[in-house]
Amino acid sequence: MLNLAIMAVQTKQDKLNLNNNEVQIVRSENGLKIYHNQKEVMKVVKKIP
């Protein structure tokens, strides 16, 4: 799942499906959230100086 999320981020896609696994990337000004099968699995937040 993590490799699929990395591929989605690198190719600037919002959704990516592979072998019945769906990863959705939700970007915002503060960072991004990664969802796997509609459940949040990771959040990346930009550090504010």
mmCIF entry with sequence, helices, sheets and N, C-alpha, C, O atoms, coordinates in Angstrom:
data_MODEL
# 
_entry.id   MODEL 
# 
_entity.id                         1 
_entity.type                       polymer 
_entity.pdbx_number_of_molecules   1 
# 
_entity_poly.entity_id                      1 
_entity_poly.type                           'polypeptide(L)' 
_entity_poly.nstd_linkage                   no 
_entity_poly.nstd_monomer                   no 
_entity_poly.pdbx_seq_one_letter_code       MLNLAIMAVQTKQDKLNLNNNEVQIVRSENGLKIYHNQKEVMKVVKKIP 
_entity_poly.pdbx_seq_one_letter_code_can   MLNLAIMAVQTKQDKLNLNNNEVQIVRSENGLKIYHNQKEVMKVVKKIP 
_entity_poly.pdbx_strand_id                 A 
# 
loop_
_entity_poly_seq.entity_id 
_entity_poly_seq.num 
_entity_poly_seq.mon_id 
_entity_poly_seq.hetero 
1 1  MET n 
1 2  LEU n 
1 3  ASN n 
1 4  LEU n 
1 5  ALA n 
1 6  ILE n 
1 7  MET n 
1 8  ALA n 
1 9  VAL n 
1 10 GLN n 
1 11 THR n 
1 12 LYS n 
1 13 GLN n 
1 14 ASP n 
1 15 LYS n 
1 16 LEU n 
1 17 ASN n 
1 18 LEU n 
1 19 ASN n 
1 20 ASN n 
1 21 ASN n 
1 22 GLU n 
1 23 VAL n 
1 24 GLN n 
1 25 ILE n 
1 26 VAL n 
1 27 ARG n 
1 28 SER n 
1 29 GLU n 
1 30 ASN n 
1 31 GLY n 
1 32 LEU n 
1 33 LYS n 
1 34 ILE n 
1 35 TYR n 
1 36 HIS n 
1 37 ASN n 
1 38 GLN n 
1 39 LYS n 
1 40 GLU n 
1 41 VAL n 
1 42 MET n 
1 43 LYS n 
1 44 VAL n 
1 45 VAL n 
1 46 LYS n 
1 47 LYS n 
1 48 ILE n 
1 49 PRO n 
# 
_struct_asym.id          A 
_struct_asym.entity_id   1 
# 
_struct_conf.conf_type_id            HELX_P 
_struct_conf.id                      HELX_P1 
_struct_conf.pdbx_PDB_helix_id       AA1 
_struct_conf.beg_label_comp_id       LEU 
_struct_conf.beg_label_asym_id       A 
_struct_conf.beg_label_seq_id        2 
_struct_conf.pdbx_beg_PDB_ins_code   ? 
_struct_conf.end_label_comp_id       GLN 
_struct_conf.end_label_asym_id       A 
_struct_conf.end_label_seq_id        10 
_struct_conf.pdbx_end_PDB_ins_code   ? 
_struct_conf.beg_auth_comp_id        LEU 
_struct_conf.beg_auth_asym_id        A 
_struct_conf.beg_auth_seq_id         2 
_struct_conf.end_auth_comp_id        GLN 
_struct_conf.end_auth_asym_id        A 
_struct_conf.end_auth_seq_id         10 
_struct_conf.pdbx_PDB_helix_class    1 
_struct_conf.details                 ? 
_struct_conf.pdbx_PDB_helix_length   9 
# 
_struct_conf_type.id          HELX_P 
_struct_conf_type.criteria    ? 
_struct_conf_type.reference   ? 
# 
_struct_sheet.id               AA1 
_struct_sheet.type             ? 
_struct_sheet.number_strands   4 
_struct_sheet.details          ? 
# 
loop_
_struct_sheet_order.sheet_id 
_struct_sheet_order.range_id_1 
_struct_sheet_order.range_id_2 
_struct_sheet_order.offset 
_struct_sheet_order.sense 
AA1 1 2 ? anti-parallel 
AA1 2 3 ? anti-parallel 
AA1 3 4 ? anti-parallel 
# 
loop_
_struct_sheet_range.sheet_id 
_struct_sheet_range.id 
_struct_sheet_range.beg_label_comp_id 
_struct_sheet_range.beg_label_asym_id 
_struct_sheet_range.beg_label_seq_id 
_struct_sheet_range.pdbx_beg_PDB_ins_code 
_struct_sheet_range.end_label_comp_id 
_struct_sheet_range.end_label_asym_id 
_struct_sheet_range.end_label_seq_id 
_struct_sheet_range.pdbx_end_PDB_ins_code 
_struct_sheet_range.beg_auth_comp_id 
_struct_sheet_range.beg_auth_asym_id 
_struct_sheet_range.beg_auth_seq_id 
_struct_sheet_range.end_auth_comp_id 
_struct_sheet_range.end_auth_asym_id 
_struct_sheet_range.end_auth_seq_id 
AA1 1 LYS A 15 ? LEU A 18 ? LYS A 15 LEU A 18 
AA1 2 ASN A 21 ? SER A 28 ? ASN A 21 SER A 28 
AA1 3 GLY A 31 ? HIS A 36 ? GLY A 31 HIS A 36 
AA1 4 LYS A 39 ? VAL A 45 ? LYS A 39 VAL A 45 
# 
loop_
_atom_site.group_PDB 
_atom_site.id 
_atom_site.type_symbol 
_atom_site.label_atom_id 
_atom_site.label_alt_id 
_atom_site.label_comp_id 
_atom_site.label_asym_id 
_atom_site.label_entity_id 
_atom_site.label_seq_id 
_atom_site.pdbx_PDB_ins_code 
_atom_site.Cartn_x 
_atom_site.Cartn_y 
_atom_site.Cartn_z 
_atom_site.occupancy 
_atom_site.B_iso_or_equiv 
_atom_site.pdbx_formal_charge 
_atom_site.auth_seq_id 
_atom_site.auth_comp_id 
_atom_site.auth_asym_id 
_atom_site.auth_atom_id 
_atom_site.pdbx_PDB_model_num 
ATOM 1   N N  . MET A 1 1  ? 0.831   -1.180 0.000   1.00 0.00 ? 1  MET A N  1 
ATOM 2   C CA . MET A 1 1  ? 0.000   0.000  0.000   1.00 0.00 ? 1  MET A CA 1 
ATOM 3   C C  . MET A 1 1  ? 0.880   1.249  0.000   1.00 0.00 ? 1  MET A C  1 
ATOM 4   O O  . MET A 1 1  ? 0.575   2.216  -0.699  1.00 0.00 ? 1  MET A O  1 
ATOM 5   N N  . LEU A 1 2  ? 1.959   1.242  0.769   1.00 0.00 ? 2  LEU A N  1 
ATOM 6   C CA . LEU A 1 2  ? 2.823   2.421  0.816   1.00 0.00 ? 2  LEU A CA 1 
ATOM 7   C C  . LEU A 1 2  ? 3.466   2.683  -0.546  1.00 0.00 ? 2  LEU A C  1 
ATOM 8   O O  . LEU A 1 2  ? 3.572   3.835  -0.967  1.00 0.00 ? 2  LEU A O  1 
ATOM 9   N N  . ASN A 1 3  ? 3.893   1.634  -1.231  1.00 0.00 ? 3  ASN A N  1 
ATOM 10  C CA . ASN A 1 3  ? 4.475   1.817  -2.562  1.00 0.00 ? 3  ASN A CA 1 
ATOM 11  C C  . ASN A 1 3  ? 3.453   2.399  -3.530  1.00 0.00 ? 3  ASN A C  1 
ATOM 12  O O  . ASN A 1 3  ? 3.794   3.231  -4.371  1.00 0.00 ? 3  ASN A O  1 
ATOM 13  N N  . LEU A 1 4  ? 2.222   1.972  -3.417  1.00 0.00 ? 4  LEU A N  1 
ATOM 14  C CA . LEU A 1 4  ? 1.155   2.496  -4.268  1.00 0.00 ? 4  LEU A CA 1 
ATOM 15  C C  . LEU A 1 4  ? 0.927   3.979  -3.974  1.00 0.00 ? 4  LEU A C  1 
ATOM 16  O O  . LEU A 1 4  ? 0.723   4.771  -4.894  1.00 0.00 ? 4  LEU A O  1 
ATOM 17  N N  . ALA A 1 5  ? 0.962   4.352  -2.705  1.00 0.00 ? 5  ALA A N  1 
ATOM 18  C CA . ALA A 1 5  ? 0.803   5.759  -2.322  1.00 0.00 ? 5  ALA A CA 1 
ATOM 19  C C  . ALA A 1 5  ? 1.965   6.605  -2.853  1.00 0.00 ? 5  ALA A C  1 
ATOM 20  O O  . ALA A 1 5  ? 1.758   7.724  -3.321  1.00 0.00 ? 5  ALA A O  1 
ATOM 21  N N  . ILE A 1 6  ? 3.166   6.076  -2.782  1.00 0.00 ? 6  ILE A N  1 
ATOM 22  C CA . ILE A 1 6  ? 4.331   6.796  -3.303  1.00 0.00 ? 6  ILE A CA 1 
ATOM 23  C C  . ILE A 1 6  ? 4.193   7.014  -4.799  1.00 0.00 ? 6  ILE A C  1 
ATOM 24  O O  . ILE A 1 6  ? 4.482   8.101  -5.299  1.00 0.00 ? 6  ILE A O  1 
ATOM 25  N N  . MET A 1 7  ? 3.751   5.982  -5.519  1.00 0.00 ? 7  MET A N  1 
ATOM 26  C CA . MET A 1 7  ? 3.554   6.123  -6.969  1.00 0.00 ? 7  MET A CA 1 
ATOM 27  C C  . MET A 1 7  ? 2.510   7.187  -7.272  1.00 0.00 ? 7  MET A C  1 
ATOM 28  O O  . MET A 1 7  ? 2.678   7.970  -8.207  1.00 0.00 ? 7  MET A O  1 
ATOM 29  N N  . ALA A 1 8  ? 1.429   7.224  -6.490  1.00 0.00 ? 8  ALA A N  1 
ATOM 30  C CA . ALA A 1 8  ? 0.377   8.219  -6.715  1.00 0.00 ? 8  ALA A CA 1 
ATOM 31  C C  . ALA A 1 8  ? 0.908   9.631  -6.489  1.00 0.00 ? 8  ALA A C  1 
ATOM 32  O O  . ALA A 1 8  ? 0.612   10.536 -7.269  1.00 0.00 ? 8  ALA A O  1 
ATOM 33  N N  . VAL A 1 9  ? 1.679   9.822  -5.443  1.00 0.00 ? 9  VAL A N  1 
ATOM 34  C CA . VAL A 1 9  ? 2.230   11.155 -5.142  1.00 0.00 ? 9  VAL A CA 1 
ATOM 35  C C  . VAL A 1 9  ? 3.222   11.568 -6.225  1.00 0.00 ? 9  VAL A C  1 
ATOM 36  O O  . VAL A 1 9  ? 3.183   12.702 -6.704  1.00 0.00 ? 9  VAL A O  1 
ATOM 37  N N  . GLN A 1 10 ? 4.106   10.658 -6.611  1.00 0.00 ? 10 GLN A N  1 
ATOM 38  C CA . GLN A 1 10 ? 5.128   10.987 -7.606  1.00 0.00 ? 10 GLN A CA 1 
ATOM 39  C C  . GLN A 1 10 ? 4.524   11.305 -8.969  1.00 0.00 ? 10 GLN A C  1 
ATOM 40  O O  . GLN A 1 10 ? 5.074   12.122 -9.709  1.00 0.00 ? 10 GLN A O  1 
ATOM 41  N N  . THR A 1 11 ? 3.413   10.680 -9.312  1.00 0.00 ? 11 THR A N  1 
ATOM 42  C CA . THR A 1 11 ? 2.787   10.919 -10.614 1.00 0.00 ? 11 THR A CA 1 
ATOM 43  C C  . THR A 1 11 ? 1.670   11.958 -10.533 1.00 0.00 ? 11 THR A C  1 
ATOM 44  O O  . THR A 1 11 ? 0.961   12.200 -11.510 1.00 0.00 ? 11 THR A O  1 
ATOM 45  N N  . LYS A 1 12 ? 1.524   12.569 -9.352  1.00 0.00 ? 12 LYS A N  1 
ATOM 46  C CA . LYS A 1 12 ? 0.559   13.647 -9.116  1.00 0.00 ? 12 LYS A CA 1 
ATOM 47  C C  . LYS A 1 12 ? -0.883  13.215 -9.396  1.00 0.00 ? 12 LYS A C  1 
ATOM 48  O O  . LYS A 1 12 ? -1.678  13.981 -9.939  1.00 0.00 ? 12 LYS A O  1 
ATOM 49  N N  . GLN A 1 13 ? -1.201  11.984 -9.018  1.00 0.00 ? 13 GLN A N  1 
ATOM 50  C CA . GLN A 1 13 ? -2.556  11.477 -9.165  1.00 0.00 ? 13 GLN A CA 1 
ATOM 51  C C  . GLN A 1 13 ? -3.282  11.573 -7.828  1.00 0.00 ? 13 GLN A C  1 
ATOM 52  O O  . GLN A 1 13 ? -2.667  11.480 -6.766  1.00 0.00 ? 13 GLN A O  1 
ATOM 53  N N  . ASP A 1 14 ? -4.596  11.760 -7.895  1.00 0.00 ? 14 ASP A N  1 
ATOM 54  C CA . ASP A 1 14 ? -5.403  11.801 -6.673  1.00 0.00 ? 14 ASP A CA 1 
ATOM 55  C C  . ASP A 1 14 ? -5.874  10.418 -6.254  1.00 0.00 ? 14 ASP A C  1 
ATOM 56  O O  . ASP A 1 14 ? -6.091  10.164 -5.069  1.00 0.00 ? 14 ASP A O  1 
ATOM 57  N N  . LYS A 1 15 ? -6.034  9.519  -7.227  1.00 0.00 ? 15 LYS A N  1 
ATOM 58  C CA . LYS A 1 15 ? -6.459  8.147  -6.947  1.00 0.00 ? 15 LYS A CA 1 
ATOM 59  C C  . LYS A 1 15 ? -5.633  7.200  -7.790  1.00 0.00 ? 15 LYS A C  1 
ATOM 60  O O  . LYS A 1 15 ? -5.289  7.498  -8.933  1.00 0.00 ? 15 LYS A O  1 
ATOM 61  N N  . LEU A 1 16 ? -5.319  6.046  -7.205  1.00 0.00 ? 16 LEU A N  1 
ATOM 62  C CA . LEU A 1 16 ? -4.583  5.035  -7.940  1.00 0.00 ? 16 LEU A CA 1 
ATOM 63  C C  . LEU A 1 16 ? -5.076  3.670  -7.491  1.00 0.00 ? 16 LEU A C  1 
ATOM 64  O O  . LEU A 1 16 ? -5.164  3.396  -6.294  1.00 0.00 ? 16 LEU A O  1 
ATOM 65  N N  . ASN A 1 17 ? -5.398  2.814  -8.457  1.00 0.00 ? 17 ASN A N  1 
ATOM 66  C CA . ASN A 1 17 ? -5.869  1.458  -8.189  1.00 0.00 ? 17 ASN A CA 1 
ATOM 67  C C  . ASN A 1 17 ? -4.878  0.464  -8.770  1.00 0.00 ? 17 ASN A C  1 
ATOM 68  O O  . ASN A 1 17 ? -4.383  0.638  -9.883  1.00 0.00 ? 17 ASN A O  1 
ATOM 69  N N  . LEU A 1 18 ? -4.593  -0.589 -7.995  1.00 0.00 ? 18 LEU A N  1 
ATOM 70  C CA . LEU A 1 18 ? -3.736  -1.663 -8.467  1.00 0.00 ? 18 LEU A CA 1 
ATOM 71  C C  . LEU A 1 18 ? -4.095  -2.929 -7.704  1.00 0.00 ? 18 LEU A C  1 
ATOM 72  O O  . LEU A 1 18 ? -4.049  -2.952 -6.474  1.00 0.00 ? 18 LEU A O  1 
ATOM 73  N N  . ASN A 1 19 ? -4.448  -3.969 -8.424  1.00 0.00 ? 19 ASN A N  1 
ATOM 74  C CA . ASN A 1 19 ? -4.789  -5.261 -7.809  1.00 0.00 ? 19 ASN A CA 1 
ATOM 75  C C  . ASN A 1 19 ? -5.849  -5.126 -6.716  1.00 0.00 ? 19 ASN A C  1 
ATOM 76  O O  . ASN A 1 19 ? -5.688  -5.656 -5.617  1.00 0.00 ? 19 ASN A O  1 
ATOM 77  N N  . ASN A 1 20 ? -6.921  -4.421 -7.024  1.00 0.00 ? 20 ASN A N  1 
ATOM 78  C CA . ASN A 1 20 ? -8.046  -4.214 -6.094  1.00 0.00 ? 20 ASN A CA 1 
ATOM 79  C C  . ASN A 1 20 ? -7.673  -3.429 -4.843  1.00 0.00 ? 20 ASN A C  1 
ATOM 80  O O  . ASN A 1 20 ? -8.407  -3.471 -3.855  1.00 0.00 ? 20 ASN A O  1 
ATOM 81  N N  . ASN A 1 21 ? -6.557  -2.720 -4.861  1.00 0.00 ? 21 ASN A N  1 
ATOM 82  C CA . ASN A 1 21 ? -6.190  -1.810 -3.780  1.00 0.00 ? 21 ASN A CA 1 
ATOM 83  C C  . ASN A 1 21 ? -6.315  -0.393 -4.307  1.00 0.00 ? 21 ASN A C  1 
ATOM 84  O O  . ASN A 1 21 ? -5.764  -0.057 -5.356  1.00 0.00 ? 21 ASN A O  1 
ATOM 85  N N  . GLU A 1 22 ? -7.041  0.431  -3.574  1.00 0.00 ? 22 GLU A N  1 
ATOM 86  C CA . GLU A 1 22 ? -7.223  1.816  -3.988  1.00 0.00 ? 22 GLU A CA 1 
ATOM 87  C C  . GLU A 1 22 ? -6.567  2.731  -2.975  1.00 0.00 ? 22 GLU A C  1 
ATOM 88  O O  . GLU A 1 22 ? -6.776  2.601  -1.769  1.00 0.00 ? 22 GLU A O  1 
ATOM 89  N N  . VAL A 1 23 ? -5.775  3.655  -3.480  1.00 0.00 ? 23 VAL A N  1 
ATOM 90  C CA . VAL A 1 23 ? -5.149  4.675  -2.647  1.00 0.00 ? 23 VAL A CA 1 
ATOM 91  C C  . VAL A 1 23 ? -5.644  6.021  -3.133  1.00 0.00 ? 23 VAL A C  1 
ATOM 92  O O  . VAL A 1 23 ? -5.656  6.294  -4.334  1.00 0.00 ? 23 VAL A O  1 
ATOM 93  N N  . GLN A 1 24 ? -6.051  6.862  -2.195  1.00 0.00 ? 24 GLN A N  1 
ATOM 94  C CA . GLN A 1 24 ? -6.501  8.206  -2.530  1.00 0.00 ? 24 GLN A CA 1 
ATOM 95  C C  . GLN A 1 24 ? -5.606  9.200  -1.795  1.00 0.00 ? 24 GLN A C  1 
ATOM 96  O O  . GLN A 1 24 ? -5.319  9.035  -0.609  1.00 0.00 ? 24 GLN A O  1 
ATOM 97  N N  . ILE A 1 25 ? -5.174  10.221 -2.508  1.00 0.00 ? 25 ILE A N  1 
ATOM 98  C CA . ILE A 1 25 ? -4.321  11.268 -1.948  1.00 0.00 ? 25 ILE A CA 1 
ATOM 99  C C  . ILE A 1 25 ? -5.135  12.552 -1.887  1.00 0.00 ? 25 ILE A C  1 
ATOM 100 O O  . ILE A 1 25 ? -5.671  13.004 -2.899  1.00 0.00 ? 25 ILE A O  1 
ATOM 101 N N  . VAL A 1 26 ? -5.226  13.136 -0.697  1.00 0.00 ? 26 VAL A N  1 
ATOM 102 C CA . VAL A 1 26 ? -5.934  14.403 -0.517  1.00 0.00 ? 26 VAL A CA 1 
ATOM 103 C C  . VAL A 1 26 ? -4.890  15.442 -0.115  1.00 0.00 ? 26 VAL A C  1 
ATOM 104 O O  . VAL A 1 26 ? -4.317  15.387 0.974   1.00 0.00 ? 26 VAL A O  1 
ATOM 105 N N  . ARG A 1 27 ? -4.658  16.391 -1.025  1.00 0.00 ? 27 ARG A N  1 
ATOM 106 C CA . ARG A 1 27 ? -3.651  17.428 -0.773  1.00 0.00 ? 27 ARG A CA 1 
ATOM 107 C C  . ARG A 1 27 ? -4.307  18.699 -0.230  1.00 0.00 ? 27 ARG A C  1 
ATOM 108 O O  . ARG A 1 27 ? -5.441  19.030 -0.576  1.00 0.00 ? 27 ARG A O  1 
ATOM 109 N N  . SER A 1 28 ? -3.560  19.402 0.632   1.00 0.00 ? 28 SER A N  1 
ATOM 110 C CA . SER A 1 28 ? -4.005  20.699 1.135   1.00 0.00 ? 28 SER A CA 1 
ATOM 111 C C  . SER A 1 28 ? -2.770  21.580 1.299   1.00 0.00 ? 28 SER A C  1 
ATOM 112 O O  . SER A 1 28 ? -1.649  21.142 1.041   1.00 0.00 ? 28 SER A O  1 
ATOM 113 N N  . GLU A 1 29 ? -2.980  22.811 1.726   1.00 0.00 ? 29 GLU A N  1 
ATOM 114 C CA . GLU A 1 29 ? -1.857  23.718 1.955   1.00 0.00 ? 29 GLU A CA 1 
ATOM 115 C C  . GLU A 1 29 ? -0.964  23.228 3.087   1.00 0.00 ? 29 GLU A C  1 
ATOM 116 O O  . GLU A 1 29 ? 0.234   23.511 3.104   1.00 0.00 ? 29 GLU A O  1 
ATOM 117 N N  . ASN A 1 30 ? -1.546  22.495 4.029   1.00 0.00 ? 30 ASN A N  1 
ATOM 118 C CA . ASN A 1 30 ? -0.806  22.042 5.209   1.00 0.00 ? 30 ASN A CA 1 
ATOM 119 C C  . ASN A 1 30 ? -0.098  20.717 5.016   1.00 0.00 ? 30 ASN A C  1 
ATOM 120 O O  . ASN A 1 30 ? 0.687   20.323 5.878   1.00 0.00 ? 30 ASN A O  1 
ATOM 121 N N  . GLY A 1 31 ? -0.343  20.005 3.910   1.00 0.00 ? 31 GLY A N  1 
ATOM 122 C CA . GLY A 1 31 ? 0.290   18.714 3.684   1.00 0.00 ? 31 GLY A CA 1 
ATOM 123 C C  . GLY A 1 31 ? -0.609  17.815 2.868   1.00 0.00 ? 31 GLY A C  1 
ATOM 124 O O  . GLY A 1 31 ? -1.296  18.279 1.958   1.00 0.00 ? 31 GLY A O  1 
ATOM 125 N N  . LEU A 1 32 ? -0.611  16.513 3.189   1.00 0.00 ? 32 LEU A N  1 
ATOM 126 C CA . LEU A 1 32 ? -1.471  15.591 2.477   1.00 0.00 ? 32 LEU A CA 1 
ATOM 127 C C  . LEU A 1 32 ? -1.896  14.445 3.378   1.00 0.00 ? 32 LEU A C  1 
ATOM 128 O O  . LEU A 1 32 ? -1.251  14.145 4.383   1.00 0.00 ? 32 LEU A O  1 
ATOM 129 N N  . LYS A 1 33 ? -3.001  13.812 2.991   1.00 0.00 ? 33 LYS A N  1 
ATOM 130 C CA . LYS A 1 33 ? -3.525  12.651 3.693   1.00 0.00 ? 33 LYS A CA 1 
ATOM 131 C C  . LYS A 1 33 ? -3.616  11.508 2.704   1.00 0.00 ? 33 LYS A C  1 
ATOM 132 O O  . LYS A 1 33 ? -3.966  11.704 1.541   1.00 0.00 ? 33 LYS A O  1 
ATOM 133 N N  . ILE A 1 34 ? -3.297  10.312 3.175   1.00 0.00 ? 34 ILE A N  1 
ATOM 134 C CA . ILE A 1 34 ? -3.339  9.120  2.338   1.00 0.00 ? 34 ILE A CA 1 
ATOM 135 C C  . ILE A 1 34 ? -4.407  8.187  2.885   1.00 0.00 ? 34 ILE A C  1 
ATOM 136 O O  . ILE A 1 34 ? -4.415  7.838  4.066   1.00 0.00 ? 34 ILE A O  1 
ATOM 137 N N  . TYR A 1 35 ? -5.314  7.792  1.987   1.00 0.00 ? 35 TYR A N  1 
ATOM 138 C CA . TYR A 1 35 ? -6.404  6.889  2.345   1.00 0.00 ? 35 TYR A CA 1 
ATOM 139 C C  . TYR A 1 35 ? -6.230  5.577  1.595   1.00 0.00 ? 35 TYR A C  1 
ATOM 140 O O  . TYR A 1 35 ? -5.885  5.572  0.414   1.00 0.00 ? 35 TYR A O  1 
ATOM 141 N N  . HIS A 1 36 ? -6.466  4.477  2.274   1.00 0.00 ? 36 HIS A N  1 
ATOM 142 C CA . HIS A 1 36 ? -6.451  3.142  1.657   1.00 0.00 ? 36 HIS A CA 1 
ATOM 143 C C  . HIS A 1 36 ? -7.813  2.529  1.880   1.00 0.00 ? 36 HIS A C  1 
ATOM 144 O O  . HIS A 1 36 ? -8.233  2.334  3.021   1.00 0.00 ? 36 HIS A O  1 
ATOM 145 N N  . ASN A 1 37 ? -8.511  2.221  0.789   1.00 0.00 ? 37 ASN A N  1 
ATOM 146 C CA . ASN A 1 37 ? -9.876  1.690  0.862   1.00 0.00 ? 37 ASN A CA 1 
ATOM 147 C C  . ASN A 1 37 ? -10.765 2.555  1.762   1.00 0.00 ? 37 ASN A C  1 
ATOM 148 O O  . ASN A 1 37 ? -11.504 2.046  2.605   1.00 0.00 ? 37 ASN A O  1 
ATOM 149 N N  . GLN A 1 38 ? -10.676 3.855  1.565   1.00 0.00 ? 38 GLN A N  1 
ATOM 150 C CA . GLN A 1 38 ? -11.497 4.880  2.224   1.00 0.00 ? 38 GLN A CA 1 
ATOM 151 C C  . GLN A 1 38 ? -11.216 5.066  3.712   1.00 0.00 ? 38 GLN A C  1 
ATOM 152 O O  . GLN A 1 38 ? -12.029 5.668  4.414   1.00 0.00 ? 38 GLN A O  1 
ATOM 153 N N  . LYS A 1 39 ? -10.081 4.563  4.212   1.00 0.00 ? 39 LYS A N  1 
ATOM 154 C CA . LYS A 1 39 ? -9.685  4.779  5.610   1.00 0.00 ? 39 LYS A CA 1 
ATOM 155 C C  . LYS A 1 39 ? -8.354  5.521  5.622   1.00 0.00 ? 39 LYS A C  1 
ATOM 156 O O  . LYS A 1 39 ? -7.423  5.151  4.907   1.00 0.00 ? 39 LYS A O  1 
ATOM 157 N N  . GLU A 1 40 ? -8.268  6.575  6.441   1.00 0.00 ? 40 GLU A N  1 
ATOM 158 C CA . GLU A 1 40 ? -7.029  7.340  6.523   1.00 0.00 ? 40 GLU A CA 1 
ATOM 159 C C  . GLU A 1 40 ? -5.948  6.480  7.173   1.00 0.00 ? 40 GLU A C  1 
ATOM 160 O O  . GLU A 1 40 ? -6.137  5.944  8.265   1.00 0.00 ? 40 GLU A O  1 
ATOM 161 N N  . VAL A 1 41 ? -4.815  6.356  6.487   1.00 0.00 ? 41 VAL A N  1 
ATOM 162 C CA . VAL A 1 41 ? -3.732  5.539  7.014   1.00 0.00 ? 41 VAL A CA 1 
ATOM 163 C C  . VAL A 1 41 ? -2.473  6.352  7.306   1.00 0.00 ? 41 VAL A C  1 
ATOM 164 O O  . VAL A 1 41 ? -1.606  5.911  8.060   1.00 0.00 ? 41 VAL A O  1 
ATOM 165 N N  . MET A 1 42 ? -2.375  7.546  6.706   1.00 0.00 ? 42 MET A N  1 
ATOM 166 C CA . MET A 1 42 ? -1.186  8.351  6.938   1.00 0.00 ? 42 MET A CA 1 
ATOM 167 C C  . MET A 1 42 ? -1.501  9.816  6.682   1.00 0.00 ? 42 MET A C  1 
ATOM 168 O O  . MET A 1 42 ? -2.307  10.152 5.814   1.00 0.00 ? 42 MET A O  1 
ATOM 169 N N  . LYS A 1 43 ? -0.854  10.678 7.451   1.00 0.00 ? 43 LYS A N  1 
ATOM 170 C CA . LYS A 1 43 ? -0.996  12.119 7.272   1.00 0.00 ? 43 LYS A CA 1 
ATOM 171 C C  . LYS A 1 43 ? 0.412   12.713 7.284   1.00 0.00 ? 43 LYS A C  1 
ATOM 172 O O  . LYS A 1 43 ? 1.217   12.408 8.165   1.00 0.00 ? 43 LYS A O  1 
ATOM 173 N N  . VAL A 1 44 ? 0.698   13.555 6.306   1.00 0.00 ? 44 VAL A N  1 
ATOM 174 C CA . VAL A 1 44 ? 1.974   14.249 6.229   1.00 0.00 ? 44 VAL A CA 1 
ATOM 175 C C  . VAL A 1 44 ? 1.690   15.735 6.363   1.00 0.00 ? 44 VAL A C  1 
ATOM 176 O O  . VAL A 1 44 ? 0.950   16.304 5.559   1.00 0.00 ? 44 VAL A O  1 
ATOM 177 N N  . VAL A 1 45 ? 2.271   16.366 7.371   1.00 0.00 ? 45 VAL A N  1 
ATOM 178 C CA . VAL A 1 45 ? 2.009   17.773 7.674   1.00 0.00 ? 45 VAL A CA 1 
ATOM 179 C C  . VAL A 1 45 ? 3.293   18.573 7.464   1.00 0.00 ? 45 VAL A C  1 
ATOM 180 O O  . VAL A 1 45 ? 4.370   18.176 7.908   1.00 0.00 ? 45 VAL A O  1 
ATOM 181 N N  . LYS A 1 46 ? 3.154   19.711 6.774   1.00 0.00 ? 46 LYS A N  1 
ATOM 182 C CA . LYS A 1 46 ? 4.295   20.597 6.582   1.00 0.00 ? 46 LYS A CA 1 
ATOM 183 C C  . LYS A 1 46 ? 4.684   21.231 7.906   1.00 0.00 ? 46 LYS A C  1 
ATOM 184 O O  . LYS A 1 46 ? 3.826   21.636 8.690   1.00 0.00 ? 46 LYS A O  1 
ATOM 185 N N  . LYS A 1 47 ? 5.963   21.310 8.144   1.00 0.00 ? 47 LYS A N  1 
ATOM 186 C CA . LYS A 1 47 ? 6.466   21.949 9.358   1.00 0.00 ? 47 LYS A CA 1 
ATOM 187 C C  . LYS A 1 47 ? 6.470   23.463 9.151   1.00 0.00 ? 47 LYS A C  1 
ATOM 188 O O  . LYS A 1 47 ? 6.995   23.965 8.158   1.00 0.00 ? 47 LYS A O  1 
ATOM 189 N N  . ILE A 1 48 ? 5.882   24.171 10.096  1.00 0.00 ? 48 ILE A N  1 
ATOM 190 C CA . ILE A 1 48 ? 5.818   25.634 10.035  1.00 0.00 ? 48 ILE A CA 1 
ATOM 191 C C  . ILE A 1 48 ? 6.948   26.188 10.894  1.00 0.00 ? 48 ILE A C  1 
ATOM 192 O O  . ILE A 1 48 ? 7.045   25.872 12.079  1.00 0.00 ? 48 ILE A O  1 
ATOM 193 N N  . PRO A 1 49 ? 7.806   27.021 10.290  1.00 0.00 ? 49 PRO A N  1 
ATOM 194 C CA . PRO A 1 49 ? 8.973   27.549 11.058  1.00 0.00 ? 49 PRO A CA 1 
ATOM 195 C C  . PRO A 1 49 ? 8.572   28.499 12.160  1.00 0.00 ? 49 PRO A C  1 
ATOM 196 O O  . PRO A 1 49 ? 9.431   29.012 12.876  1.00 0.00 ? 49 PRO A O  1 
# 
